[in-house]
Amino acid sequence: MVSDAGAERNTAKEVAEQVWAISHLFRPPTDVAIVAENDGDDAEGSTIPPNDNKLELASKGIEYGIIETLLSLIVQCTPTGCSMPSSSPINQHLYLSRVLLELTKLKPSLMPQAIVLATSDMFQDFLPSLTPSARENLGRWLAFHLANTEYQWPKAYWDHWTPYAATAVGRNSRGEFIRVALHSMAASSSEGAVTVVEECLPPGSMLVPSVFLNHQEGATVAEEEVTNTEKDMINRLWSTSEDPDTIRQYLISDELTESHGDSGIMENVDNSMYHPSVWWRARLA
């Protein structure tokens, strides 16, 4: 927000500091306060914490309450592209995401771990009950957060999430959340899906095909339109150490043309320039 005098106020950083100030409202536990009044502060075996640690003891765990509150507001934000009247401003999602990001910078020893645990709990217990717009809001927030924290996320969680989005079992709420997060990260990067694969996902992750096959210039490619040739190319590019020049030669070879002819794509009866059979080689590249 900018005042009439041109001064910026209520920035995400300032709001984060104000939100964290809630921790100052908590009093130390009663037993600590009673012991502190006694004369035996220096007695052997005293459990009185140092003065500068008393506040942390009193507000221990407040980060989880703050994250729960902010995430609950984020999932209720106005959906992207919504033209219906809403009680929340269209840019509230980004603003709240920035506040949570600034809180992470403000308390780096507390917030990152709490965010990971909160996200994991929501993924496991609450995602199936969220509406599609709420699930999308949560996925877009995670994409924004990871893109602005150098894609730091525990490998164990990616490994646990992978089966929901990388298998052909069918669409599910958890898998859709993962896809939204991955595609949003790809859309926000100048290098697109390559950044997600190289900097975010663990090496050899089964989510790689999901990123590339569903992020084609911002469009979503249906699973039935994905050919075995495309899957093979992605595997050769990211799961093997094959020479890139060899792959380039393969892309323009007659061998690929012949194999793609049996890929199952329907014949271009109307001779349309938008038919998959016209742009298949560019799509592979």
Buried (B, 14 or more C-beta within 10 A) or exposed (E): EEEEEEEEEEEBBBBBEEBBEEBEEBEBEEEBEEBBEEEEEEEEEEEBBEEEEBBBEBBEEBBBEBBBEBBEBBBBBBBEEEEEEEEEEEEBBBBBBBBBBBBBEBBEEBBBEBBBEBBBEBBEEBBEEBEEBBBBBBBBBBBBBBBBBEBEBEEEEBEEBBEBBBEEEEEBBBBBBBBBBBBBBBBBBEEBBBBBBEBBBBEEBBBBBBBBBBBEEEEEBEEEEBBEBBEBBBEBBBBEEEEEEEBEEBEEEEEBEEBBEEBEBEEEEEEEEEBBEEEBEEBBE
